Each structure stands twice: as structure tokens, then as C-alpha cells.
Amino acid sequence: RSASFRIALGSSRYFGKGYGSEATRLLIDYGFRELKLHRIELEVYDFNPRAQHVYEKAGFMREGVRRDVLLWDGDYHSAIVMSILAPEYEARLVPME
């Protein structure tokens, strides 16, 4: 059981306010707790290091790169494939001794 998702904040006026972090947390909580998923995956473009940081902070791990998948303003960009598994999510909930 797996799912994928994508977040788009749209305007830069919403950047840096924690909306992406909160949306990511809510989505993975719902996916693992309510939907009982085993895996949640996403793709983030290489020109978006802020989003990459948000996903890594939430526990997502890099799996690979899909090279030159997007043509944007005359330049090709790659997509970084990331995922988190249910056991990894659960381990983050348990306080370390």
C-alpha cells in the first residue's frame, strides 16, 4: 500500500512560514495512521532546495534521480525521488533513550 503526493504553495509570499512543513506532516500522519500505508513517495525538482530540506526533515530519504524530466524556462531540470516507509515513520515517533 503506497501513495505519492506533491505540494505547491504557489506564491513566494507563503514561503518560509512553515506551511510546507505542516502540510507534509499532516499528509504523512494521515497516510500512515488513517490509511495504513506502507510507503509514501514524492518527487521534488532539483531547483527547489527548500522543499528538499522540508522533506528530509520529515524523514524522507532520497532514492534516486530522474534526470532532465522537466523543461522550465528553457532549461532541463531533474526530479529527486524520495520516500518514507511506515517503520521509519514509527521510529521517529518513539523517543530515543
N, C-alpha and C positions, 0 to 999 in steps of 0.2 A: 504494500500500500504506500503509494508515494504521490507527491504533488509538487508543482512548481509555482512560483509567484514572481511578480515584478512590481516594484513601487515606482511611481513617478510623482514627484512633488510639484512639477510644473514650474512655477515662478521661483526665481532665486530669492525672493523675499521670504520664502519659507525655509531656506537653507540655514543650518546651524542652530535650529530651535528645538532639536530633538524629535521632530515629527517622524523622520525616517526610522530612528531607533525604536520609538514607541510602536510604530506600525509593524515593524519587524518582530518585536517581542510579542505583540498581540497575535500576529499571524502564526508564529511558531507555537505559542502556547495553545491556541485553538486547534492547530493541526495535530499536535501530539496528544493533548489531553482530551479533546472532544471527538476528533475524527479518528483517533488511534492510528495515525500514520506511522510508518517506519522510517520514511525518508522524505525530506523536503529539500528541493534543489532550486537553484536560480542561476541566471546569467547576469553579469554586470560588465558593462563596457570598460575597456582599458582607460578611457578618458575620464572616468569617474572615481578617483581615489577616495573621495569622501564616502561614497556608498560602499566601496570595498572595505573600508575601515569599520563601518557600521555592521556589516555582515560578519566580519571576523570577530568583532566584539561580541556579537550574539552567538558565536560558536560555530559558524560556518567554516568549512575547510575548503581550500582550493583543490579542485580535481584535475583541471586541465584548461586548455585554451582553445577556442575555436577561432582560428586566425582569419583576419580580414573578412568578417561576416557582415559588416555594416559600412556602407558608403555614406559619409556625412560631410557635407560642405566640401566635396572634392577629395576627401581623404578616407582611406580604409581604416577601420578600427576592428580590433579583436574583442571577443567576448570571453570573459573568465567564467568558467563553470565552477560553482560552489555548492556544497551540500552540508546538511547536518542530519545525523541519524538519531533515532529515538534514544538509544543508550547514551549517546553523547549529550543529548539534551537533559536526560535524567541525571547524569553525573554532575552537570552544572547546578542542579537544584540542591544537591546534597552538600552540606557544609564540609569542608576538609578539616580533618582533625589535626 
